[in-house]
Amino acid sequence: MIRYLFKLFVCALFLFPLSSTGQEGAGGNPSKTSGTAAVNTRAERKKDRKKWKEQRRKEKLDRKVVKQHHKKLQTKKVRKRMKKDKRKANRTNENKREFFLKRWFSKKQRGS
C-alpha cells in the first residue's frame, strides 16, 4: 500500500510542473505584444460598441413605436383610467399611503 502511494506521489510530482506552465503561451498579455495588436483589438472593441449602441437605439425606438400604437388604440377615457391605475400601482409599490384628506373622506369598504 505504501509503495502504491509513493508511486502516486511521484507521478503527481512530475505532472505538477507541466500543468503550471500551461497558462503561458502566444495569447498572453496584449501589452507585451506589438502595439498594432492592441490597436486592432481596441478598434474592434470600438466598432462593436458602436454597433451595440446602434442596435440598442433601434430596439428602444421599436418599443416606443409599439407603445404609441397601443396607446392610439385606446379611447381617451381608457387612457385616463390607465394613467390613474398606473399612479395608484406605483404608490402601492412604494408603500406610500394615499393623501390623508382622500383617506378621511373616501367611502369605507365594509367586510361582509
C-alpha positions in Angstrom: 0.0 0.0 0.0 2.8 2.4 0.9 4.6 1.6 -2.4 1.4 2.4 -4.3 1.0 5.8 -2.5 4.7 6.6 -3.2 4.3 5.9 -6.9 1.2 8.1 -7.0 3.1 10.9 -5.2 6.0 10.7 -7.6 3.7 10.8 -10.7 1.8 13.8 -9.2 5.1 15.5 -8.5 6.3 15.1 -12.1 2.9 16.2 -13.6 2.6 19.3 -11.4 5.1 21.5 -13.2 3.5 20.6 -16.6 0.1 21.9 -15.5 1.5 25.2 -14.2 3.3 26.1 -17.5 0.1 25.5 -19.5 -1.1 29.1 -18.8 1.8 30.7 -20.7 1.6 31.0 -24.4 1.0 33.1 -27.5 -2.2 34.6 -26.3 -0.5 36.3 -23.3 -0.8 39.9 -22.2 -1.5 42.2 -25.2 0.6 45.0 -23.8 3.7 42.7 -24.1 3.0 42.0 -27.7 3.4 44.6 -30.5 1.4 47.8 -30.4 -0.6 47.1 -33.5 -2.3 44.1 -32.0 -3.5 46.3 -29.1 -4.7 48.9 -31.5 -6.6 46.4 -33.6 -8.4 45.0 -30.7 -9.2 48.5 -29.4 -10.6 49.4 -32.9 -12.6 46.2 -32.9 -14.0 46.9 -29.5 -14.9 50.4 -30.5 -16.6 49.1 -33.6 -18.5 46.5 -31.6 -19.6 49.1 -29.1 -20.8 51.4 -31.8 -22.7 48.5 -33.4 -24.2 47.6 -30.0 -25.3 51.2 -29.3 -27.0 51.4 -32.7 -28.8 48.1 -32.1 -29.9 49.3 -28.7 -31.2 52.6 -30.1 -33.2 50.7 -32.8 -34.7 48.4 -30.2 -35.7 51.3 -28.0 -37.3 53.0 -31.0 -39.2 49.9 -31.9 -40.5 49.5 -28.3 -41.6 53.2 -28.4 -43.5 52.7 -31.7 -45.3 49.7 -30.3 -46.2 51.6 -27.2 -47.5 54.6 -29.1 -49.6 52.3 -31.4 -51.1 50.6 -28.3 -51.9 54.0 -26.9 -53.6 55.1 -30.0 -55.9 52.1 -29.9 -57.3 53.2 -26.5 -60.0 55.8 -26.0 -59.4 59.0 -24.0 -61.3 57.6 -21.0 -59.3 54.4 -21.1 -56.0 56.3 -21.3 -57.1 58.4 -18.2 -58.0 55.3 -16.3 -54.8 53.5 -17.2 -52.8 56.6 -16.1 -54.7 56.7 -12.8 -54.2 52.9 -12.2 -50.5 53.3 -13.0 -50.1 56.0 -10.4 -52.0 54.0 -7.8 -49.9 50.9 -8.5 -46.7 52.9 -8.2 -47.8 54.4 -4.9 -48.7 50.9 -3.6 -45.4 49.5 -4.7 -43.5 52.3 -2.9 -45.5 51.6 0.3 -46.9 55.1 0.4 -50.4 55.8 1.7 -52.9 58.0 0.0 -53.3 61.7 0.8 -54.8 62.0 4.3 -57.9 64.0 3.1 -58.6 61.5 0.5 -58.4 58.7 3.1 -60.6 60.6 5.6 -63.4 61.4 3.1 -63.5 58.3 1.0 -66.2 55.7 1.5 -65.0 52.9 3.7 -65.3 49.4 2.4 -67.0 47.2 4.8 -66.2 43.5 5.0 -69.1 41.1 4.9 
